[in-house]
Amino acid sequence: MRDLYALRPLSEELVSSLNGEVTLADLAQDISEIGYPRAR
């Protein structure tokens, strides 16, 4: 959670640690809409 509050880019590893049923691809539209940084 500390990574989220620090606005560190999302990675597949971070997303799956928060919810194993969701992938980074599943969140792509939401991430884009809110402008959250995304790991490349």
Steps between C-alpha positions, in 0.01 A plus 500: 500500500788735564580490128149618413514795738841593361350491146759252384416353159273199504651169403342161448663386825352784704152458352498124563621550857194717562253279314607172339189494282582827319776568249665821399328466160162483676571839656644670190198719429458603866871576531487714188189688613646601835851559369670265744859416401546162335821297475616443145 
